[in-house]
Amino acid sequence: KEGGTRLGEDPEELHDMRVATRRLRAAMGLFADALPARAASLRNELKWIGRSLGGVRDLDVQIDLIRRWIPGEEEKGAPDSLADLQTLLAHRRDEARAQLLAALDSRRYERMVGSMIGMLERGPLRRSGPGKTPVLAAAPDLILRLSRRFRKAGNKIDKQSDAGDYHRVRIRGKRLRYALEFLSPVYG
């Protein structure tokens, strides 16, 4: 989705690229024991580029929401404050997009992509136990661990919970969902 993200014509291309970085990070966390040590630094690099993508995506979502709040031509009389806010957000989006394009054009991004390709071409570690463990044997423990973390975070939610508590549960739920999606081909 990098090409479409660079063009900037369809916000969904950028969204898909952002989701892909999240899923890659989740996969690298899930299978960390079978990956080389340098995968941890690549995971951090994915977080870096994900933040750049997120800055633009968040503004796209906000601008779209404001656009829906502004009445159509036939209803005239949209509050100037909404139009002003839309203009401000569009300006911030332009700045965030320029920063994103600079990140995508950077040597850092180029190294990250090259390192990721190299790691994937080499495959899992052959000397480590986890790298030799068949996925059918490893998957139940991986899923159980993530399921327990999700349940534990969910059990902490009560009437006094703040937004951060709910966000942690949401993140745990996404990690569990991603793991189930990664492993679903194994089980059909």
BADO-710309 format. One record per atom (N, C-alpha, C): x negated, y, z negated. Coordinates in Angstrom, 3 decimals. Example, Ala and Ser with C-alpha at 12.3 -4.5 7.8 and 13.67 -1.06 7.14 Angstrom:
// BADO-710309
SITE, -13.190, -5.690, -7.800
SITE, -12.300, -4.500, -7.800
SITE, -13.200, -3.300, -7.800
SITE, -12.850, -2.250, -7.080
SITE, -13.670, -1.060, -7.140
SITE, -12.900, 0.030, -7.870
This chain:
// BADO-710309
SITE, -0.807, -1.200, 0.000
SITE, 0.000, 0.000, 0.000
SITE, -0.855, 1.272, 0.000
SITE, -2.157, 1.105, 0.086
SITE, -3.037, 2.274, 0.049
SITE, -2.803, 3.211, 1.230
SITE, -2.621, 2.651, 2.419
SITE, -2.417, 3.490, 3.599
SITE, -1.188, 4.371, 3.465
SITE, -0.077, 3.785, 3.061
SITE, 1.149, 4.551, 2.872
SITE, 1.029, 5.554, 1.739
SITE, 0.283, 5.192, 0.707
SITE, 0.055, 6.104, -0.409
SITE, -0.738, 7.313, 0.063
SITE, -1.757, 7.056, 0.880
SITE, -2.560, 8.166, 1.405
SITE, -1.716, 9.084, 2.293
SITE, -0.860, 8.513, 3.128
SITE, -0.020, 9.327, 4.006
SITE, 0.956, 10.185, 3.204
SITE, 1.520, 9.612, 2.166
SITE, 2.421, 10.354, 1.298
SITE, 3.795, 10.603, 1.868
SITE, 4.187, 9.874, 2.892
SITE, 5.493, 10.100, 3.524
SITE, 6.620, 9.378, 2.806
SITE, 6.307, 8.264, 2.153
SITE, 7.321, 7.468, 1.465
SITE, 6.875, 7.249, 0.023
SITE, 7.570, 7.834, -0.949
SITE, 7.177, 7.677, -2.352
SITE, 7.156, 6.217, -2.810
SITE, 7.892, 5.358, -2.122
SITE, 7.922, 3.947, -2.526
SITE, 6.584, 3.251, -2.274
SITE, 5.830, 3.723, -1.287
SITE, 4.500, 3.154, -1.041
SITE, 3.604, 3.387, -2.261
SITE, 3.628, 4.608, -2.777
SITE, 2.848, 4.935, -3.963
SITE, 3.347, 4.122, -5.160
SITE, 4.665, 4.024, -5.320
SITE, 5.236, 3.239, -6.414
SITE, 4.775, 1.789, -6.334
SITE, 4.818, 1.219, -5.142
SITE, 4.400, -0.179, -4.973
SITE, 2.916, -0.357, -5.293
SITE, 2.094, 0.619, -4.916
SITE, 0.667, 0.529, -5.222
SITE, 0.448, 0.615, -6.730
SITE, 1.196, 1.483, -7.391
SITE, 1.076, 1.606, -8.846
SITE, 1.485, 0.301, -9.530
SITE, 2.586, -0.284, -9.091
SITE, 3.045, -1.554, -9.661
SITE, 2.004, -2.645, -9.413
SITE, 1.393, -2.627, -8.232
SITE, 0.368, -3.630, -7.920
SITE, -0.826, -3.515, -8.869
SITE, -1.218, -2.286, -9.211
SITE, -2.342, -2.138, -10.149
SITE, -1.950, -2.676, -11.514
SITE, -0.701, -2.441, -11.922
SITE, -0.235, -2.970, -13.208
SITE, -0.235, -4.491, -13.211
SITE, 0.256, -5.053, -12.117
SITE, 0.316, -6.520, -12.042
SITE, -1.085, -7.135, -12.009
SITE, -1.991, -6.493, -11.295
SITE, -3.377, -6.977, -11.278
SITE, -3.978, -6.946, -12.674
SITE, -3.758, -5.844, -13.381
SITE, -4.275, -5.738, -14.746
SITE, -3.658, -6.805, -15.642
SITE, -2.365, -7.053, -15.466
SITE, -1.696, -8.083, -16.268
SITE, -2.267, -9.469, -15.956
SITE, -2.488, -9.743, -14.679
SITE, -3.053, -11.043, -14.289
SITE, -4.461, -11.207, -14.844
SITE, -5.242, -10.132, -14.787
SITE, -6.613, -10.206, -15.282
SITE, -6.634, -10.397, -16.799
SITE, -5.662, -9.832, -17.486
SITE, -5.560, -10.052, -18.926
SITE, -5.125, -11.471, -19.236
SITE, -4.160, -11.960, -18.490
SITE, -3.638, -13.309, -18.710
SITE, -4.702, -14.378, -18.459
SITE, -5.478, -14.196, -17.423
SITE, -6.473, -15.197, -17.040
SITE, -7.897, -14.775, -17.393
SITE, -8.039, -13.883, -18.371
SITE, -9.346, -13.323, -18.745
SITE, -10.381, -14.398, -19.058
SITE, -9.976, -15.478, -19.715
SITE, -10.930, -16.523, -20.097
SITE, -11.539, -17.246, -18.900
SITE, -10.840, -17.245, -17.773
SITE, -11.335, -17.931, -16.583
SITE, -12.065, -16.985, -15.630
SITE, -12.075, -15.694, -15.962
SITE, -12.712, -14.705, -15.090
SITE, -14.086, -14.328, -15.621
SITE, -14.955, -13.860, -14.742
SITE, -16.274, -13.415, -15.196
SITE, -16.151, -12.189, -16.115
SITE, -17.165, -11.944, -16.920
SITE, -17.151, -10.838, -17.881
SITE, -16.927, -9.496, -17.187
SITE, -17.439, -9.326, -15.967
SITE, -17.297, -8.044, -15.265
SITE, -15.840, -7.738, -14.920
SITE, -14.953, -8.717, -15.029
SITE, -13.535, -8.480, -14.754
SITE, -12.953, -7.466, -15.743
SITE, -13.485, -7.439, -16.970
SITE, -12.983, -6.481, -17.958
SITE, -13.224, -5.047, -17.496
SITE, -14.383, -4.779, -16.913
SITE, -14.645, -3.419, -16.436
SITE, -13.779, -3.107, -15.208
SITE, -13.519, -4.100, -14.374
SITE, -12.637, -3.889, -13.225
SITE, -11.210, -3.601, -13.692
SITE, -10.819, -4.249, -14.753
SITE, -9.487, -4.006, -15.320
SITE, -9.377, -2.551, -15.790
SITE, -10.447, -2.045, -16.395
SITE, -10.466, -0.637, -16.812
SITE, -10.424, 0.298, -15.609
SITE, -11.086, -0.084, -14.523
SITE, -11.057, 0.736, -13.310
SITE, -9.658, 0.755, -12.695
SITE, -8.968, -0.372, -12.764
SITE, -7.583, -0.405, -12.292
SITE, -6.705, 0.514, -13.144
SITE, -6.993, 0.572, -14.418
SITE, -6.253, 1.476, -15.307
SITE, -6.494, 2.929, -14.882
SITE, -7.743, 3.237, -14.546
SITE, -8.100, 4.590, -14.099
SITE, -7.310, 4.979, -12.853
SITE, -7.320, 4.122, -11.837
SITE, -6.625, 4.480, -10.597
SITE, -5.103, 4.447, -10.821
SITE, -4.652, 3.570, -11.694
SITE, -3.232, 3.526, -12.036
SITE, -2.747, 4.824, -12.663
SITE, -3.599, 5.440, -13.482
SITE, -3.230, 6.733, -14.077
SITE, -3.099, 7.808, -12.995
SITE, -3.993, 7.783, -12.020
SITE, -3.903, 8.757, -10.924
SITE, -2.620, 8.554, -10.128
SITE, -2.287, 7.302, -9.873
SITE, -1.046, 6.990, -9.168
SITE, 0.158, 7.395, -10.017
SITE, 0.077, 7.129, -11.313
SITE, 1.174, 7.439, -12.216
SITE, 1.462, 8.922, -12.314
SITE, 0.421, 9.745, -12.257
SITE, 0.623, 11.186, -12.318
SITE, 1.505, 11.685, -11.188
SITE, 1.280, 11.145, -9.997
SITE, 2.092, 11.544, -8.842
SITE, 3.478, 10.905, -8.928
SITE, 3.526, 9.634, -9.270
SITE, 4.808, 8.918, -9.330
SITE, 5.760, 9.542, -10.347
SITE, 5.245, 9.877, -11.515
SITE, 6.105, 10.475, -12.536
SITE, 6.722, 11.778, -12.036
SITE, 5.936, 12.567, -11.334
SITE, 6.458, 13.825, -10.786
SITE, 7.457, 13.569, -9.661
SITE, 7.225, 12.540, -8.846
SITE, 8.203, 12.172, -7.805
SITE, 9.558, 11.870, -8.443
SITE, 9.540, 11.102, -9.520
SITE, 10.778, 10.718, -10.205
SITE, 11.457, 11.945, -10.792
SITE, 10.688, 12.821, -11.413
SITE, 11.266, 14.028, -12.007
SITE, 11.867, 14.945, -10.935
SITE, 11.164, 15.116, -9.840
SITE, 11.661, 15.964, -8.755
SITE, 12.951, 15.394, -8.183
SITE, 13.000, 14.080, -8.013
SITE, 14.203, 13.444, -7.490
SITE, 15.381, 13.648, -8.442
SITE, 15.135, 13.544, -9.720
SITE, 16.190, 13.758, -10.708
SITE, 16.709, 15.194, -10.654
SITE, 15.814, 16.167, -10.611
SITE, 16.212, 17.572, -10.524
SITE, 17.012, 17.805, -9.245
SITE, 16.561, 17.209, -8.151
SITE, 17.250, 17.358, -6.863
SITE, 18.699, 16.875, -6.971
SITE, 18.917, 15.805, -7.720
SITE, 20.281, 15.282, -7.875
SITE, 21.139, 16.172, -8.773
SITE, 20.502, 16.927, -9.645
SITE, 21.244, 17.825, -10.532
SITE, 21.670, 19.112, -9.834
SITE, 20.972, 19.469, -8.761
SITE, 21.290, 20.711, -8.052
SITE, 22.461, 20.442, -7.117
SITE, 23.544, 21.214, -7.268
SITE, 24.718, 20.991, -6.409
SITE, 24.389, 21.217, -4.937
SITE, 25.194, 20.625, -4.065
SITE, 25.012, 20.778, -2.621
SITE, 25.409, 22.163, -2.148
SITE, 25.161, 22.433, -0.880
SITE, 25.459, 23.733, -0.272
SITE, 26.918, 24.142, -0.484
SITE, 27.816, 23.173, -0.363
SITE, 29.240, 23.504, -0.467
SITE, 29.630, 23.917, -1.892
SITE, 28.800, 23.595, -2.867
SITE, 29.125, 23.900, -4.257
SITE, 28.360, 25.103, -4.781
SITE, 27.529, 25.724, -4.005
SITE, 26.726, 26.903, -4.370
SITE, 26.711, 27.180, -5.870
SITE, 25.797, 27.993, -6.245
SITE, 25.748, 28.431, -7.628
SITE, 24.870, 27.571, -8.519
SITE, 23.920, 26.839, -7.943
SITE, 22.997, 26.052, -8.763
SITE, 22.208, 27.006, -9.647
SITE, 22.036, 26.641, -10.890
SITE, 21.261, 27.516, -11.774
SITE, 19.858, 27.740, -11.208
SITE, 19.431, 28.994, -11.231
SITE, 18.089, 29.311, -10.744
SITE, 17.029, 28.550, -11.511
SITE, 17.314, 28.263, -12.775
SITE, 16.328, 27.559, -13.597
SITE, 16.018, 26.176, -13.036
SITE, 17.023, 25.483, -12.488
SITE, 16.774, 24.163, -11.893
SITE, 15.922, 24.288, -10.638
SITE, 16.224, 25.261, -9.814
SITE, 15.433, 25.476, -8.596
SITE, 14.006, 25.870, -8.963
SITE, 13.861, 26.702, -9.989
SITE, 12.525, 27.096, -10.454
SITE, 11.758, 25.893, -10.976
SITE, 12.469, 25.045, -11.727
SITE, 11.825, 23.840, -12.268
SITE, 11.405, 22.910, -11.141
SITE, 12.248, 22.769, -10.139
SITE, 11.916, 21.924, -8.987
SITE, 10.668, 22.460, -8.280
SITE, 10.578, 23.758, -8.121
SITE, 9.409, 24.380, -7.491
SITE, 8.152, 24.142, -8.325
SITE, 8.265, 24.311, -9.630
SITE, 7.132, 24.079, -10.524
SITE, 6.655, 22.626, -10.441
SITE, 7.600, 21.703, -10.493
SITE, 7.238, 20.281, -10.421
SITE, 6.620, 19.930, -9.066
SITE, 7.128, 20.512, -7.999
SITE, 6.560, 20.259, -6.667
SITE, 5.117, 20.760, -6.600
SITE, 4.861, 21.897, -7.211
SITE, 3.490, 22.432, -7.249
SITE, 2.579, 21.490, -8.047
SITE, 3.069, 21.032, -9.184
SITE, 2.273, 20.090, -9.992
SITE, 2.053, 18.778, -9.254
SITE, 3.056, 18.345, -8.506
SITE, 2.906, 17.119, -7.727
SITE, 1.830, 17.289, -6.665
SITE, 1.821, 18.434, -5.991
SITE, 0.796, 18.710, -4.983
SITE, -0.606, 18.635, -5.609
SITE, -0.737, 19.187, -6.810
SITE, -2.035, 19.141, -7.505
SITE, -2.393, 17.696, -7.876
SITE, -1.416, 16.961, -8.401
SITE, -1.665, 15.566, -8.783
SITE, -1.994, 14.721, -7.555
SITE, -1.323, 14.986, -6.448
SITE, -1.596, 14.251, -5.207
SITE, -2.998, 14.549, -4.694
SITE, -3.437, 15.796, -4.787
SITE, -4.799, 16.152, -4.371
SITE, -5.818, 15.409, -5.241
SITE, -5.550, 15.306, -6.535
SITE, -6.442, 14.566, -7.429
SITE, -6.437, 13.077, -7.098
SITE, -5.261, 12.541, -6.765
SITE, -5.168, 11.134, -6.377
SITE, -5.963, 10.865, -5.112
SITE, -5.809, 11.718, -4.109
SITE, -6.550, 11.525, -2.859
SITE, -8.054, 11.630, -3.089
SITE, -8.462, 12.523, -3.970
SITE, -9.886, 12.625, -4.311
SITE, -10.360, 11.332, -4.970
SITE, -9.533, 10.756, -5.839
SITE, -9.897, 9.490, -6.489
SITE, -9.993, 8.367, -5.453
SITE, -9.035, 8.306, -4.528
SITE, -9.052, 7.258, -3.496
SITE, -10.226, 7.420, -2.533
SITE, -10.711, 8.640, -2.380
SITE, -11.852, 8.899, -1.501
SITE, -13.189, 8.788, -2.235
SITE, -13.150, 8.551, -3.530
SITE, -14.375, 8.578, -4.336
SITE, -15.214, 7.307, -4.180
SITE, -16.462, 7.453, -4.490
SITE, -17.387, 6.320, -4.500
SITE, -16.954, 5.323, -5.586
SITE, -16.427, 5.836, -6.681
SITE, -15.968, 4.983, -7.779
SITE, -14.880, 4.019, -7.296
SITE, -13.916, 4.532, -6.543
SITE, -12.842, 3.696, -6.024
SITE, -13.389, 2.678, -5.031
SITE, -14.278, 3.123, -4.184
SITE, -14.902, 2.234, -3.195
SITE, -15.625, 1.079, -3.889
SITE, -16.374, 1.394, -4.956
SITE, -17.075, 0.346, -5.719
SITE, -16.084, -0.612, -6.372
SITE, -15.001, -0.051, -6.910
SITE, -14.006, -0.895, -7.558
SITE, -13.413, -1.898, -6.567
SITE, -13.020, -1.415, -5.400
SITE, -12.429, -2.295, -4.387
SITE, -13.448, -3.354, -3.951
SITE, -14.682, -2.933, -3.708
SITE, -15.719, -3.885, -3.308
SITE, -15.985, -4.932, -4.380
SITE, -16.030, -4.511, -5.630
SITE, -16.253, -5.453, -6.735
SITE, -15.089, -6.423, -6.879
SITE, -13.871, -5.913, -6.696
SITE, -12.685, -6.770, -6.803
SITE, -12.704, -7.825, -5.694
SITE, -13.013, -7.403, -4.485
SITE, -13.074, -8.344, -3.360
SITE, -14.153, -9.402, -3.627
SITE, -15.322, -8.953, -4.077
SITE, -16.398, -9.898, -4.369
SITE, -16.010, -10.902, -5.433
SITE, -15.367, -10.438, -6.493
SITE, -14.955, -11.344, -7.563
SITE, -13.942, -12.364, -7.044
SITE, -13.002, -11.920, -6.234
SITE, -12.000, -12.842, -5.701
SITE, -12.617, -13.849, -4.740
SITE, -13.583, -13.414, -3.950
SITE, -14.244, -14.333, -3.018
SITE, -15.039, -15.404, -3.758
SITE, -15.645, -15.039, -4.881
SITE, -16.423, -16.011, -5.658
SITE, -15.542, -17.001, -6.401
SITE, -14.345, -16.600, -6.762
SITE, -13.418, -17.496, -7.448
SITE, -13.692, -17.579, -8.936
SITE, -12.988, -18.500, -9.620
SITE, -13.122, -18.608, -11.072
SITE, -14.499, -19.129, -11.474
SITE, -14.816, -18.896, -12.732
SITE, -16.081, -19.409, -13.271
SITE, -16.051, -20.928, -13.243
SITE, -17.105, -21.510, -12.780
SITE, -17.151, -22.975, -12.680
SITE, -17.695, -23.624, -13.941
SITE, -18.429, -22.845, -14.731
SITE, -19.040, -23.430, -15.934
SITE, -18.170, -23.311, -17.170
SITE, -17.167, -22.468, -17.134
SITE, -16.355, -22.274, -18.336
SITE, -15.235, -23.299, -18.388
SITE, -14.855, -23.657, -19.604
SITE, -13.743, -24.584, -19.801
SITE, -12.450, -24.065, -19.205
SITE, -12.091, -22.803, -19.508
SITE, -10.838, -22.281, -18.950
SITE, -10.830, -22.253, -17.418
SITE, -11.979, -22.046, -16.806
SITE, -12.048, -22.025, -15.355
SITE, -11.812, -23.397, -14.745
SITE, -12.032, -24.450, -15.550
SITE, -11.843, -25.828, -15.074
SITE, -10.476, -26.388, -15.453
SITE, -9.792, -25.747, -16.372
SITE, -8.516, -26.257, -16.865
SITE, -7.443, -26.128, -15.796
SITE, -6.747, -27.226, -15.480
SITE, -5.658, -27.139, -14.494
SITE, -4.570, -26.190, -14.983
SITE, -3.981, -25.460, -14.075
SITE, -2.984, -24.456, -14.445
SITE, -1.785, -25.097, -15.147
SITE, -1.419, -26.305, -14.778
SITE, -0.295, -26.970, -15.448
SITE, -0.584, -27.221, -16.918
SITE, -1.844, -27.410, -17.256
SITE, -2.210, -27.621, -18.658
SITE, -2.313, -26.290, -19.406
SITE, -2.762, -25.249, -18.743
SITE, -2.978, -23.960, -19.396
SITE, -1.713, -23.109, -19.496
SITE, -0.824, -23.229, -18.532
SITE, 0.335, -22.328, -18.436
SITE, 1.234, -22.339, -19.676
SITE, 1.590, -23.490, -20.227
SITE, 2.494, -23.451, -21.389
SITE, 1.949, -22.618, -22.555
SITE, 0.657, -22.752, -22.842
SITE, 0.082, -21.972, -23.943
SITE, 0.056, -20.480, -23.620
SITE, -0.228, -20.150, -22.371
SITE, -0.238, -18.738, -21.968
SITE, 1.145, -18.122, -22.131
SITE, 2.162, -18.825, -21.682
SITE, 3.536, -18.323, -21.771
SITE, 3.990, -18.255, -23.222
SITE, 3.680, -19.271, -23.994
SITE, 4.074, -19.295, -25.399
SITE, 3.453, -18.125, -26.168
SITE, 2.188, -17.839, -25.913
SITE, 1.508, -16.731, -26.595
SITE, 2.188, -15.399, -26.279
SITE, 2.472, -15.155, -24.993
SITE, 3.129, -13.908, -24.602
SITE, 4.562, -13.834, -25.112
SITE, 5.248, -14.954, -25.124
SITE, 6.616, -15.002, -25.628
SITE, 6.654, -14.675, -27.116
SITE, 5.720, -15.215, -27.874
SITE, 5.656, -14.914, -29.308
SITE, 5.382, -13.437, -29.560
SITE, 4.463, -12.860, -28.805
SITE, 4.150, -11.432, -28.960
SITE, 5.373, -10.570, -28.650
SITE, 6.104, -10.945, -27.608
SITE, 7.308, -10.207, -27.229
SITE, 8.360, -10.296, -28.339
SITE, 8.602, -11.512, -28.826
SITE, 9.581, -11.712, -29.894
SITE, 9.184, -10.969, -31.169
SITE, 7.896, -11.035, -31.516
SITE, 7.410, -10.371, -32.726
SITE, 7.627, -8.858, -32.632
SITE, 7.295, -8.272, -31.485
SITE, 7.510, -6.836, -31.295
SITE, 8.999, -6.511, -31.325
SITE, 9.816, -7.345, -30.712
SITE, 11.267, -7.129, -30.701
SITE, 11.884, -7.244, -32.081
SITE, 11.376, -8.153, -32.891
SITE, 11.906, -8.329, -34.242
SITE, 11.608, -7.133, -35.146
SITE, 10.637, -6.314, -34.778
SITE, 10.303, -5.134, -35.573
SITE, 11.236, -3.958, -35.296
SITE, 12.022, -4.047, -34.237
SITE, 12.926, -2.959, -33.871
SITE, 14.120, -2.943, -34.829
SITE, 14.415, -1.753, -35.342
SITE, 15.609, -1.565, -36.159
SITE, 16.151, -0.160, -35.923
SITE, 17.116, 0.247, -36.732
SITE, 17.758, 1.551, -36.529
SITE, 16.794, 2.713, -36.706
SITE, 15.716, 2.519, -37.442
SITE, 14.757, 3.594, -37.678
SITE, 13.598, 3.593, -36.673
SITE, 13.596, 2.664, -35.755
SITE, 12.503, 2.558, -34.789
SITE, 12.441, 3.790, -33.900
SITE, 11.231, 4.195, -33.577
SITE, 11.075, 5.355, -32.690
SITE, 10.845, 4.883, -31.256
SITE, 10.734, 5.845, -30.360
SITE, 10.573, 5.532, -28.934
SITE, 9.323, 4.698, -28.679
SITE, 8.251, 4.950, -29.448
SITE, 7.015, 4.184, -29.280
SITE, 7.214, 2.702, -29.549
SITE, 8.035, 2.387, -30.555
SITE, 8.323, 0.980, -30.875
SITE, 9.053, 0.300, -29.716
SITE, 10.029, 1.007, -29.150
SITE, 10.759, 0.457, -28.010
SITE, 9.845, 0.299, -26.794
SITE, 8.958, 1.257, -26.623
SITE, 8.026, 1.196, -25.494
SITE, 7.110, -0.023, -25.623
SITE, 6.641, -0.308, -26.830
SITE, 5.785, -1.489, -27.042
SITE, 6.521, -2.776, -26.688
SITE, 7.789, -2.854, -27.059
SITE, 8.587, -4.046, -26.719
SITE, 8.739, -4.139, -25.199
SITE, 8.998, -3.018, -24.565
SITE, 9.147, -2.993, -23.106
SITE, 7.872, -3.489, -22.411
SITE, 6.725, -3.016, -22.885
SITE, 5.447, -3.431, -22.300
SITE, 5.235, -4.928, -22.512
SITE, 5.497, -5.407, -23.717
SITE, 5.366, -6.859, -23.983
SITE, 6.291, -7.657, -23.061
SITE, 7.501, -7.139, -22.857
SITE, 8.449, -7.816, -21.964
SITE, 7.952, -7.854, -20.533
SITE, 7.345, -6.755, -20.080
SITE, 6.788, -6.741, -18.725
SITE, 5.655, -7.740, -18.595
SITE, 4.793, -7.803, -19.599
SITE, 3.673, -8.755, -19.542
SITE, 4.186, -10.188, -19.468
SITE, 5.211, -10.486, -20.246
SITE, 5.798, -11.825, -20.209
SITE, 6.419, -12.082, -18.835
SITE, 7.168, -11.106, -18.319
SITE, 7.789, -11.269, -17.005
SITE, 6.741, -11.485, -15.919
SITE, 5.669, -10.681, -15.940
SITE, 4.617, -10.838, -14.939
SITE, 4.003, -12.236, -15.027
SITE, 3.740, -12.704, -16.242
SITE, 3.151, -14.032, -16.409
SITE, 4.074, -15.100, -15.848
SITE, 5.361, -14.996, -16.119
SITE, 6.320, -15.959, -15.586
SITE, 6.332, -15.922, -14.057
SITE, 6.236, -14.710, -13.502
SITE, 6.201, -14.584, -12.048
SITE, 4.901, -15.161, -11.472
SITE, 3.773, -14.930, -12.155
SITE, 2.488, -15.484, -11.666
SITE, 2.529, -16.998, -11.647
SITE, 3.165, -17.571, -12.668
SITE, 3.127, -19.023, -12.829
SITE, 4.319, -19.740, -12.206
SITE, 5.318, -19.017, -11.741
SITE, 6.501, -19.663, -11.190
SITE, 6.206, -20.555, -9.980
SITE, 5.240, -20.227, -9.102
SITE, 4.971, -21.143, -7.990
SITE, 4.501, -22.531, -8.448
SITE, 3.906, -22.574, -9.613
SITE, 3.416, -23.846, -10.145
SITE, 4.586, -24.767, -10.506
SITE, 5.667, -24.153, -10.957
SITE, 6.808, -24.946, -11.433
SITE, 7.966, -25.004, -10.456
SITE, 7.899, -24.241, -9.390
SITE, 8.979, -24.261, -8.406
SITE, 10.189, -23.477, -8.849
